[in-house]
Amino acid sequence: MTNNQQLKYMNLTLKIWRQEDSKAKGRMVDYKVTEISEHMSFLEMMDVLNEQLVNKGEDPVAFDHDCREGICGMCSMYINGEAHGPDRGVTTCQLHMRMFKDGDTITIEPFRATAFPVIKDLVVDRSSFERIQQAGGYISVNTSGNTQDANSIPISKHAADEAMDAAMCIGCGACVASCKNSSAMLFVGAKVSQYALLPQGQVEAADRVRNMVAQMDLEGFGNCTNTGACEIECPKGISLENIARMNRELMKASI
Amino acid sequence: MALNSKIPEGPIKDKWTDYKNHINLVNPANKRHIDVIVVGTGLAGGSAAATLAELGYNVKAFAYQDSPRRAHSIAAQGGINAAKNYMGDGDSTYRLFYDTVKGGDYRSREANVYRLAEVSANIIDQCVAQGVPFARDYGGLLDNRSFGGVLVSRTFYAKGQTGQQLLLGAYSAMNRQIARGKIEMFNRHEMLDVVKVNGKARGIIARNLITGEIERHSAHAVVIATGGYGNVYYLSTNAMGSNATAAWKIHKKGAFFANPCFTQIHPTCIPRSGDYQSKLTLMSESLRNDGRIWVPKHIEDAKSLQQRKMKPTDIPEENRDYFLERRYPAFGNLVPRDVASRAAKERCDAGFGVNATGEAVYLDFAAAIERYGKTQAKIQNLENPSKEKIYDLGRAIVEEKYGNLFQMYEKIVDEDPYKTPMMIYPATHYTMGGIWVDYNLMTTVNGLYCIGEANFSEHGANRLGASALMQGLADGYFVLPYTIGDYLSNEIRTGKIPTNTPEFDEAENDVKERLNFFINNKGEHSVDYYHKKLGKIMWDKVGMSRNAQGLISAMAEIKELREDFWKNVKVPGKLDEMNPELEKAGRVADFLELGELFAKDALMRNESCGGHFREESVELDGEQKGEAKRNDKEYAFVAAWEYKGEPSAAVLHKEELEFKDIELKQRSYK
């Protein structure tokens, strides 16, 4: 689609983690794909591989994906040692093949963490995130519609924008996969922050942060040692400030 | 069977209040003994599950994704409408009602639309209370923007991620109920059939997508909230997994399917780049607030652009055709989606497309950048600012408004949309048609409800921007919880529904038989092979412009393709494991039936209205020459189809539409 150059095609070697189910032992398997257009998305390249495998009667590579526009948070590949691959500010589905060149070998693994067990091939179980949210990731308001008028509590634009920046988290788990400690603090910090920044979140703030952090620990996520890899790999640019805010909230809650 | 829409008597503005005052209620102690199944956890399903659980019912919720938060409502960008009149620009419940009925080209049910407009304001209150971070102005109050087809600003938004924030709000309400044990959540589960006992929906058969296990679940009522069927076109803005299986299964079990041909082709999507394309990406309608749509005036220039011998910036102003501004001076670039899409297609079909495939038009921000730049220069008291300075100032404003969308475009297309105009082309986005429901949102099967995009009710033949989120949440938070209570009040003595009955046996056997067939067939072609072929037939013959001849041949081609699918489809792997190809096979099998009914419906409706354009029905002269021509005399009805074994054998039932509060008029945006 670029106006000026000729389309570039590439031939690639893929080293992909294959694992039949959660109990099986996994292994890396090599595959070749040819004539991959630079305008394909990474997952379209995976579609080409899977079509090849299906036509040969082999089991295609299982991977999570859905919206293919970077918002649902399903896709979760660890590509050449980075969550969502070499580009910045994108999910795997937004990664394009123009980031690679002809002849490359690409290593593709699932997001790895104790709290994210592999279900099959590149698909992992992120239900630990669900349980953390259930522990307190909400405001206890009935959905009756009998709430007060939306404009009755003004919220400063700054606070609303900051809450929005935290709320952009898509729950993909790239932060956990990127962290040497498999910490989920960026994820939990983002949710705690969204509510901590809004007046509606104040009433339950102390219980919320305590319960969410307790559940996070229970799930087997590691601690934060301020490396900052999570912030760099986060497709939505969630800031480390959210971890600091969560720690402050936790401190406040325990006084 | 005669259709009964069960619209309450009385003046339109009192219907819903009177209705709520007179329905039967279920006492809290009895709610504990009543189970409800909700399939789908987008805005409609998620908000319904949370609210029903909060009322005290035992809810079982199902999603094929690994979390309710990933349902495709998450991808809605632009905003949600509500008649709050915070801007003081004359908005009201009536105006939202009127705009929605007019925007839908007078093919929706007045009473439902009025109710939707009535509860819209409550949605915003509710979401703010849940901590949804809507955009605010510097005074701390909520901000609004404009969308196509209306003359007021009533769209609330959270950057370009409004759907995400609203869904996370509903998801948080669900989480609260999951934690309390009132919602039992079944992630990575797909509903494969509904179970009817004595004419009432009493449960579902679902497949655990991790283990492959087939499960039986029973309930006193079943709610389908599984979204639209846009993926029948293969390429659409829907998620890869979005499917019509739940809706199609209930259709085959007695739920009528209404207006399948009413499909929205959204004008501003990123064009296809090659045959490998797996989905299309939407660029929010909000861009049309500032972007100007054009193609070259001269065919030679278009040819040069197509052959990449020329750049859009080489074409001087006087040689550009801003075709929406030319044809629709009153609404300009903000005409409704169906009108904008057809106008773009008309230019491209005439050879004026601007990319290699000839299927793209420009969406240009140069004028907006200059306009904002000049305003900023004035605000900053700059005398004789240079062109570059104006550009920089203007660019900063455009970036603040649409930065995330511009970045998304650049990541996909690898071109800077600040410097070169965006290329856009229409793509399938939303389906107004769906399962027929009455005022209670109940289908033609007792105890079986359908909400959100999956039903047909609110948007007529064309949906206005920012109205899908409104409908999903209205249905789930504020409408269904009342209407389903009226039905469930008769179920308090029923007791638990057993699953060891012949009805469940039969449904489970049918499901298993079909899955076994797929695995054992060992055919020649992959599921995608068939899905792509179906998509091509649909796009070429049942797409933006339709005629009798094309529709007849589409029906025959789809039937033939379906027969080939059942002979030659190849599905690898096993039943009792995670098997995405097997999941796709079931979904495509259903699309191969739905597609034919879609074409049949389009053939029957020999008028042009909303997203449905019949080449045989256009205005021949006068000011509206060449525009779509609706035929109220013959087609002011909802087409509800009853399943009779083959899609081609479906029987038509008509629900005549009455317009008592709005005068039927030609929709003019000139």
Interface residues (C-beta under 8 A of the other chain):
Chain A: M1 T2 N3 N4 E20 D21 S37 H39 M40 S41 L43 E44 D47 V48 E51 L53 V54 N55 G57 E58 D59 P60 A62 D64 H65 D66 C67 R68 E69 G70 I71 C72 G73 M74 D87 G89 V90 Q94 H96 R98 I119 K120 V123 D125 R126 S127 F129 E130 Q133 Q134 A135 G137 Y138 I139 S140 V141 N142 T143 S144 G145 T147 Q148 D149 A150 N151 I153 P154 I155 S156 K157 A160 D161 A163 M164 A167 M168 I170 G171 Q194 Y195 L198 Q200 G201
Chain B: S47 A50 T51 E54 Q65 D66 S67 R69 R70 H72 I74 A75 K84 Y86 V119 N122 I123 I124 D125 Q126 C127 V128 A129 Q130 G131 P133 F134 A135 R136 D137 Y138 G139 G140 L141 L142 A158 K159 Q161 Q164 Q165 L168 Y171 S172 A173 N175 R176 I178 A179 M185 N187 I210 A239 M240 G241 P271 S273 G274 Y276 Q277 S278 K279 T281 L282 R308 K311 N355 A356 Q407 M408 K411 I412 V413 D414 E415 T420 M423 Y477 F478 S526 D528 K570 P572 G573 E577 M578 P580 E581
